[in-house]
Amino acid sequence: MRETPEGTVRQLQRAYENRRIDLFEELLYSEQDFRFYIPDDPTVLDSLQKISKDRRDQIDLNSDYIQEGNYVYLTYSEEIEIHEHLFQQARQIEFSEPLSVINVEYLRSLGSSDLVSDSTDAELAMVRTEAASIRIAADLIKTTYGQEAHEFPVGKQVFYLKKDEERLWRILLWFELDV
């Protein structure tokens, strides 16, 4: 499935909808290099408990989609821990619409505007996706009237994918842009 950037995005959606941590973990590039970024916005950061507000990177990827500036990030192990908990607690996870790939650009290197015409010679790809929302029903979310499901906006996301030693695409950098 990860032979193409689009297949990698399909596997991400499949991992969520089937609550499969093994499929999710296969997607992340490496413990040392993977980062999940959100904009350094105090309003957003105050609502997120798992993010260390002191861990920031200055990002300048020469991209039309990722603004230059400070981003707070989660590491590989933190993302795995969050998703293990989510997948164990959720009874059902579904996207309101399929996670759609808006654009794929093949790159020679991070921060380079030097594009490669196809995936054959490329080691990196920038993938823009969009979806309306994700619905999560969990046993821990209960009301007087029974089980409750919550919808969370997904919005625009940008993934920088890198080929691994098996030449399969994995997520190196994940930018959540609509938090």
C-alpha positions as CSV (number, residue, x, y, z in Angstrom):
1,M,0.0,0.0,0.0
2,R,2.9,2.4,0.7
3,E,4.4,2.1,-2.8
4,T,2.9,5.5,-3.5
5,P,2.3,8.6,-1.4
6,E,-1.5,8.2,-2.1
7,G,-1.3,4.6,-0.8
8,T,0.4,5.9,2.4
9,V,-2.5,8.3,3.0
10,R,-5.0,5.4,2.4
11,Q,-3.1,3.3,5.0
12,L,-3.3,6.2,7.5
13,Q,-7.1,6.3,7.1
14,R,-7.3,2.5,7.3
15,A,-5.2,2.5,10.5
16,Y,-7.6,5.0,12.1
17,E,-10.8,3.3,10.9
18,N,-9.7,-0.2,11.9
19,R,-7.9,1.1,15.1
20,R,-4.7,-0.8,14.1
21,I,-1.6,0.5,15.9
22,D,0.6,-1.8,13.7
23,L,-0.6,-0.1,10.5
24,F,-0.1,3.3,12.1
25,E,3.4,2.5,13.4
26,E,4.5,1.3,10.0
27,L,3.7,4.7,8.7
28,L,6.1,6.7,10.9
29,Y,9.6,7.0,9.5
30,S,11.9,6.5,12.5
31,E,12.1,7.1,16.2
32,Q,14.9,9.6,15.7
33,D,13.6,11.6,12.8
34,F,9.8,11.6,12.9
35,R,8.0,14.8,14.1
36,F,4.3,15.7,14.4
37,Y,4.1,19.5,14.2
38,I,1.4,22.0,15.1
39,P,1.7,25.8,14.9
40,D,3.1,27.6,17.9
41,D,-0.2,29.1,18.9
42,P,-0.9,29.6,22.7
43,T,-4.6,29.1,22.3
44,V,-4.1,25.8,20.6
45,L,-1.3,24.7,22.9
46,D,-3.3,25.3,26.1
47,S,-6.0,22.8,24.9
48,L,-3.5,20.0,24.2
49,Q,-2.3,18.2,27.3
50,K,0.3,15.9,25.7
51,I,2.4,18.6,24.1
52,S,5.5,20.0,25.8
53,K,5.2,23.7,25.0
54,D,9.0,24.0,25.4
55,R,9.8,21.7,22.5
56,R,9.9,23.8,19.3
57,D,11.6,23.8,15.9
58,Q,12.2,26.7,13.7
59,I,10.8,25.6,10.3
60,D,11.7,27.0,6.9
61,L,10.9,24.4,4.2
62,N,10.6,26.8,1.3
63,S,7.0,25.7,0.9
64,D,3.9,27.5,-0.2
65,Y,1.9,25.4,2.4
66,I,4.0,25.5,5.5
67,Q,4.6,29.0,6.9
68,E,8.1,29.7,8.1
69,G,8.1,30.0,11.9
70,N,8.1,28.1,15.2
71,Y,6.3,24.8,15.5
72,V,5.8,22.7,18.6
73,Y,6.2,19.0,18.0
74,L,5.4,15.5,19.3
75,T,8.0,12.7,18.9
76,Y,7.6,9.2,17.5
77,S,7.1,7.6,20.9
78,E,4.5,10.2,22.0
79,E,2.5,9.8,18.8
80,I,2.5,6.0,19.2
81,E,1.4,6.3,22.9
82,I,-1.4,8.7,22.0
83,H,-2.6,6.5,19.2
84,E,-2.4,3.2,21.3
85,H,-4.6,4.9,23.9
86,L,-7.0,6.2,21.2
87,F,-7.3,2.9,19.4
88,Q,-7.9,1.0,22.6
89,Q,-10.5,3.3,23.9
90,A,-12.5,4.0,20.7
91,R,-15.3,1.7,19.7
92,Q,-15.5,3.3,16.3
93,I,-13.4,5.9,14.3
94,E,-14.6,7.1,10.9
95,F,-13.9,10.0,8.7
96,S,-16.8,12.1,7.5
97,E,-15.3,11.8,4.0
98,P,-12.2,10.0,2.7
99,L,-9.0,11.7,3.4
100,S,-8.3,13.2,0.0
101,V,-4.9,13.9,-1.5
102,I,-4.9,17.5,-2.9
103,N,-1.4,17.6,-4.2
104,V,1.8,15.5,-4.3
105,E,5.2,17.0,-5.1
106,Y,8.4,14.9,-5.4
107,L,11.5,16.6,-3.9
108,R,15.2,16.2,-4.0
109,S,15.7,17.3,-0.4
110,L,13.8,19.0,2.5
111,G,13.6,22.7,2.0
112,S,14.5,22.5,-1.7
113,S,12.2,24.0,-4.3
114,D,14.0,21.6,-6.8
115,L,11.2,19.2,-7.8
116,V,11.6,15.8,-9.4
117,S,9.2,14.9,-12.2
118,D,8.1,11.5,-10.8
119,S,8.6,9.2,-7.8
120,T,11.3,7.0,-9.5
121,D,14.2,9.2,-8.5
122,A,12.6,10.9,-5.6
123,E,13.5,10.1,-2.0
124,L,11.0,12.7,-0.5
125,A,7.4,13.7,-1.3
126,M,5.3,16.5,0.0
127,V,1.6,15.5,0.3
128,R,-1.2,17.9,1.0
129,T,-4.5,16.3,2.3
130,E,-7.8,17.5,3.5
131,A,-10.9,16.0,5.2
132,A,-13.8,17.6,7.0
133,S,-13.9,15.7,10.3
134,I,-13.2,12.5,12.1
135,R,-15.9,10.9,14.4
136,I,-14.8,9.0,17.4
137,A,-17.1,6.9,19.6
138,A,-15.5,5.7,22.8
139,D,-16.8,3.7,25.8
140,L,-15.3,6.3,28.1
141,I,-17.5,9.0,26.6
142,K,-20.9,8.4,28.3
143,T,-23.8,10.6,29.1
144,T,-27.1,10.0,30.9
145,Y,-28.5,8.9,27.5
146,G,-25.8,6.3,26.7
147,Q,-22.7,6.3,24.5
148,E,-21.6,9.5,22.9
149,A,-19.5,10.2,19.9
150,H,-17.5,13.3,19.2
151,E,-16.4,14.9,15.9
152,F,-13.1,16.6,15.6
153,P,-12.1,18.7,12.6
154,V,-9.3,17.3,10.5
155,G,-8.8,20.0,7.9
156,K,-5.6,20.5,6.0
157,Q,-2.5,18.5,6.7
158,V,0.8,18.3,5.0
159,F,3.0,15.2,5.2
160,Y,6.7,15.0,4.1
161,L,7.2,11.4,3.2
162,K,10.5,9.6,2.8
163,K,11.3,6.3,1.3
164,D,12.6,3.7,3.6
165,E,15.2,1.0,2.9
166,E,12.5,-1.2,1.3
167,R,11.6,1.8,-1.0
168,L,8.2,2.3,0.7
169,W,6.9,5.7,1.7
170,R,6.8,6.6,5.4
171,I,5.8,9.8,7.2
172,L,8.9,11.8,8.2
173,L,7.2,15.1,9.1
174,W,3.5,15.6,9.7
175,F,2.0,19.1,9.9
176,E,-1.4,19.7,11.4
177,L,-2.4,23.0,9.9
178,D,-6.1,23.4,10.9
179,V,-6.0,22.9,14.7
